[in-house]
């Protein structure tokens, strides 16, 4: 369980950092959503830009079976790289946005 607690903290720290990034000309808020009970974590943009509604998930990560599942990654550099730089091994990261068939060809966990 210590590993899962460490993963929770790393995910929350990273997502809080992403929530602080804001475009200067937009009234779009980056909301962090942490469901610690079910281990689901998201950053969502919500607001207005040029009289248009903006809403969308930027990041969605889950923890399942002591692995971090990246459900959606809308970042430029890739959240997996940031997780690795924080000490999380590739064998504990699942690129869930790839089909199970394609995952076997990556350096990351299949599931």
VEXTIFI-75043 format. One record per residue (C-alpha): x, y, z; residue number from 1. Coordinates in steps of 0.1 Angstrom, whole numbers, padded with zeros to 4 digits. Example, Ala and Ser with C-alpha at 12.3 -4.5 7.8 and 13.67 -1.06 7.14 Angstrom:
2
c1, c2, c3, guro
0123, -0045, 0078, 1
0137, -0011, 0071, 2
REM end
This chain:
111
c1, c2, c3, guro
0000, 0000, 0000, 1
0029, 0024, 0005, 2
0036, 0022, -0032, 3
0000, 0032, -0040, 4
0001, 0061, -0015, 5
0033, 0073, -0032, 6
0016, 0071, -0066, 7
-0014, 0091, -0053, 8
0008, 0118, -0040, 9
0029, 0121, -0072, 10
-0002, 0122, -0094, 11
-0019, 0148, -0073, 12
0013, 0170, -0073, 13
0016, 0167, -0111, 14
-0020, 0175, -0117, 15
-0020, 0205, -0094, 16
0010, 0218, -0113, 17
-0010, 0215, -0146, 18
-0040, 0232, -0131, 19
-0019, 0263, -0125, 20
-0011, 0267, -0162, 21
-0035, 0293, -0177, 22
-0036, 0312, -0210, 23
-0035, 0349, -0203, 24
-0062, 0359, -0228, 25
-0088, 0333, -0218, 26
-0113, 0330, -0190, 27
-0108, 0292, -0187, 28
-0103, 0276, -0154, 29
-0083, 0244, -0150, 30
-0101, 0222, -0124, 31
-0086, 0193, -0106, 32
-0108, 0164, -0098, 33
-0095, 0139, -0072, 34
-0115, 0109, -0063, 35
-0092, 0094, -0038, 36
-0116, 0067, -0028, 37
-0117, 0052, -0063, 38
-0083, 0065, -0074, 39
-0094, 0086, -0103, 40
-0077, 0119, -0111, 41
-0084, 0145, -0137, 42
-0076, 0180, -0149, 43
-0105, 0196, -0168, 44
-0107, 0230, -0186, 45
-0140, 0248, -0182, 46
-0148, 0284, -0192, 47
-0151, 0308, -0221, 48
-0127, 0319, -0249, 49
-0137, 0344, -0275, 50
-0174, 0340, -0267, 51
-0172, 0303, -0271, 52
-0177, 0276, -0244, 53
-0146, 0256, -0236, 54
-0148, 0223, -0218, 55
-0126, 0193, -0220, 56
-0105, 0168, -0201, 57
-0068, 0175, -0203, 58
-0055, 0146, -0181, 59
-0072, 0115, -0167, 60
-0053, 0090, -0147, 61
-0065, 0061, -0126, 62
-0047, 0038, -0102, 63
-0057, 0001, -0107, 64
-0039, -0029, -0093, 65
-0009, -0008, -0082, 66
-0004, 0006, -0117, 67
-0011, 0041, -0131, 68
-0035, 0039, -0160, 69
-0032, 0070, -0183, 70
-0068, 0072, -0197, 71
-0063, 0105, -0215, 72
-0032, 0127, -0220, 73
-0037, 0160, -0237, 74
-0003, 0174, -0228, 75
0025, 0182, -0252, 76
0053, 0164, -0235, 77
0034, 0134, -0222, 78
0025, 0127, -0186, 79
0042, 0093, -0188, 80
0076, 0110, -0191, 81
0069, 0131, -0161, 82
0058, 0100, -0140, 83
0091, 0083, -0150, 84
0111, 0114, -0140, 85
0094, 0111, -0106, 86
0107, 0076, -0102, 87
0077, 0055, -0114, 88
0089, 0025, -0134, 89
0075, 0019, -0169, 90
0062, -0015, -0157, 91
0038, 0004, -0135, 92
0024, 0027, -0162, 93
-0003, 0016, -0186, 94
-0010, 0037, -0217, 95
-0047, 0030, -0215, 96
-0054, 0053, -0245, 97
-0038, 0026, -0267, 98
-0057, -0006, -0274, 99
-0046, -0036, -0254, 100
-0032, -0051, -0286, 101
-0009, -0020, -0293, 102
0003, -0018, -0256, 103
0024, -0049, -0261, 104
0046, -0030, -0285, 105
0054, -0002, -0261, 106
0079, -0001, -0233, 107
0051, 0003, -0208, 108
0028, -0022, -0189, 109
0001, -0039, -0209, 110
-0024, -0039, -0181, 111
REM end
